Amino acid sequence: MKKVFITSEIKTVHGGLTASLLNKARILSQEMNEEILILTFNFDANYPDVIENIRERYQLDNRVKIINMNQHYCRKLSNNHQVKRAIFDASALVNGRPSGKKLTYYENDKLRVKRSVIDNRVLQDEFFTDSKRLYEKWIYDTDGCIAMRSFYQEGSTKVHRQIIYRPDGKAIIERLFEKDKIQKLRLFQEDDNIRNFESIEAFKTAFILEEIVKTEPTIIVSETRSQDRLLLDMKQSYIKKSFL
């Protein structure tokens, strides 16, 4: 029987619940020889680096697999495709005075781009209108590829749309927001078909059932209360549920 833990996210800096989950996974794999899947649902452009750090800190062996929903679809649909580095070319703009880890770029004395940099690596670019309104943000992965673009509502600092990309520059997931919450999603498939989801919960459910469980007998453990409803709504007879 498959053993799956679901949690919202795993970050390098995390609290006691995440630590407890990772320690459980380590004990089950090393002392009981169990294969464990941990599923997460957040977006992080640097997720592979985060997970490598986590595996080392918690001494997780190969029987523990950590799979992020967004990374899964990007990897699944990116076989045999070339990496496309696409950091915004700001060479035509005037470089302003650096401020900490921020660089600013101007055109005709108007702010156009704010760039976040750490250890000489570009993390993200924020783009501004003539009136200094943030209208778009690009987030880059460790290879310098666009991992996500966020689009902001006019006259507001709220995101209304995001697109997640695979390393070759192809859009994979589109997320539409309302009142700061993801309301609808679209999955762009390899055959150019588009699959629509009416909620983030529907998208998570499809990911778990179609990509992970695949009708195999599975016990799914919910580690955070925010994921309980997702699990409760699964009525498949081959799924057993546990809430910790």
ABEGO torsion letter per residue (X at the ends): XBBBBBBABBBABBBAAAAAAAAAAAAAAAAAGBBBBBBBABBBAAAAAAAAAAAAAAGBBAABBBBBAAAAAAAAAABGBBBBBABBBAAABBBBBBBEABBBBBBGGBBABBBBBBGGBBABBBBBBAAGBBABBBBBBAAGBBABBBBBBBGBABBABBBBBBAAGBBABBBBBBGGBBABBBBBBAAGBBBBBABAAAAAAAAAAAAAAGGBBBBBBBABAAAAAAAAABABAABBBBBX
